[in-house]
Every structure is written in structure tokens, then in C-alpha cells.
Amino acid sequence: MLTFNNGDAQVLRRFRVIIWMPLLVFLFSCSSSKDIVVNVSSTPGLSREMGQSFWTTNPIDVDSSTATYARQLGLETYIVTQFLHRPWEQQYQKWKQGKADSASFAIILQRFMKEPIFTGSLPPLDNESRFFFGRRKNGEYVIVADENNNNSFLDDTLRSIEPAIGKIKNNHPAATASVYITNLKAYDNNGIFSFSTRLELQPSVTAIDTSRPRNVDFYLNILSSETYTGSFRNKGKTYKVATRNCGFPVYNNRPEFELLKFANGNEDSAFLKRWNTRPEYRVGDTVAFGKKAFLIKDASSLNTSVTLRPLRISSRKVRAKQIDPRMAAIAANAEQK
């Protein structure tokens, strides 16, 4: 056992100060303790300026209520599909009921979540969306989304739409129907929360017998380009930020899927106008505004806020990001139209 006299103790304390002081000076010189939290909210409409995500919905069994509704509409054929906004939570319920093994459950958690932690008492949550796509006997195509998420199509808007013919891909210029899904439930480390999302429905039909034009397969894809925006002030000037969760699914627990762009507060009165000409940022990047540099500390995966940490370094030391050449090409093409 080591023992120290008073003189040794004083030397030890001085040694600790000598060791820690340079580190503390470095930390205080690089950052400020006061973060800027920018609250963001969903923009009223959908814009492709921040990119888009593309998914395929999956057909499910038709219940008796939906079958009756289809007969009332005079549909000769139709499909009902669903989209899982947070598939790891459905996989958790399967694992909990013994319908999925621990290995497959661990894989999907690792794929989607930053911190895969679930409580043993997590109840089943309704975070899936249902869609209804069919054709009337007169040849009209109709589509319905369960927008209020009450597991019924009877109180939702019936839309007439012309579907794409053949299998479509991410960049297909097919007609879409914009919907706003509400009352979705999900879980994070702070408990259960509610969320909503804007989606574009993109139906298509593929002939399976060219001699019979009405003998076709139905498909329904969805696009997400919902962007959340906010503004903040620094040194008397206003700046704008736009963010979009570009990962799968729509609300992902991994912040690296959050795409961010910034603009001067005096620019772009329409806010998202020509945002595809701006460089893209991620959490952990450094961005400069005037003479001030900021670290993008966090972007909420629930699209509620963006946190910026002021740095005590000159903005001249921040390397400017380059614009994505693909986005620049899209912007140039848009200017010619």
C-alpha cells in the first residue's frame, strides 16, 4: 500500500493540474457550452429539392369490411397493401411471441437502430399504413389511403388516378397522389410517441395476358420527399435549415440518415426554391455562417430539431463542401424548363 506525506500530496496535486490544464484549455478553446437548438416543422407540401425515398408496399389479406366497400364502389379488381414505417418494432412483437428467432431479431435491430434497446413490456403499436387500389367496371382507377390510421377506408378520401403501365422504378415520372398519414404510434428510449408523415402514392399496372387488356397485376409504390424546415439567429443574422430523413423507413433511429442543407435568411423566399444547388451536410460535419463555425451536433430522427454547437475557430478554417454533381445537373435542367 502506497502512502504519501503532505509534501508528496502537494506535488501530486500540482502534477494533476499540469496534466489536465492543457486538455481543459484545448476543449474550451474549440467549443462553446451554449448549443443552438433549431426547432423544425414539416413544410405544407412535398418538394423534390431535397431528394426522395422510394419503397414498395406489400399486399395483405382483405377483410370483410373492405370487401364490402369494394363492391359498393363497383370495383372489378383491387388490392390492399401495407407499409411498415418501423419494421424493427413489428419484428420485436414476432420475437416476443416466439414467431422469430433471436438471431433474425438482432440483425434487423442492428440494421435499423443506433441503440437497439427495448423494454420487455413494449405493447404492440400501430405504425403501419394501409392502402387500397382498384379499378371500376368503367375502367376508372381509384386509390384510397387510411390517412387517419383507424384501420378503415370508409372515412377516407377516394381519389381517381391514372396508373403507370408496366413496372416502375425510383425515377419513373408516373402520376402520384399526395396523402397525409396521421395517428401513427412508435417507441423510442423516452417512451411511446405519435407521429405523422406525408407520402406520395404511385400505382402501376402490368398486363399478365396481352390478349385480355383487363387481366393485369396491380402494384403500389410510395415516395417520400417530406422536408422539415426552421430558422435561427446568430450575431444578428437569420439563417435557415432544411432537413429530411432519407433512410428506410420514413422515421429511422439512425441520425446519419438525416440530410441537412442551410441558407442565408435573406435568400429563397419560397424557402425550398433551388435547394438542390446547395451542399449536403450530415451530423458531425462543420458548417460556417459568416465568421462563425458550427458543429452539427445532432439532428432528431423524429424530425423535431437540429442542434448546432458554436466552435471557437475561424470560419476560414472550415473547408467548404462541394455541391453534389447530380443535384447540380437537376437544378440546371430545371432552369431550362
Buried (B, 14 or more C-beta within 10 A) or exposed (E): EEEEEEEEEEEEEEEEEEEEEEEEEEEEEEBEEEBBBBEBEBBEEBBBBBBBBBBEBEEBEBEEEBEEBBEEBEBEBBBBBBBBBBBBBBBBBBBBEEEBEEEEBEEBBEEBBEEBEBEEEEEEBEBBBBBBBBBBEEEBBBBBBBBEBEEBBEEBEEBEBEBBEEEBEEEBEBBBBEBBBEBBBBBBEEEEBEBEBBBBBBBBBBBEEEEEEEEBEBBBBBBBBBBBBBBBEBEEEEBBBBBBBBBBBBBBBBBBBBBBBBBEEEEBEEBBEBBBBBBBBEBEBBBBBEEBBBBBBBBBBBBBBBBBBBBEBEBEEBEEBEBBEEBEEBBEEEEEE
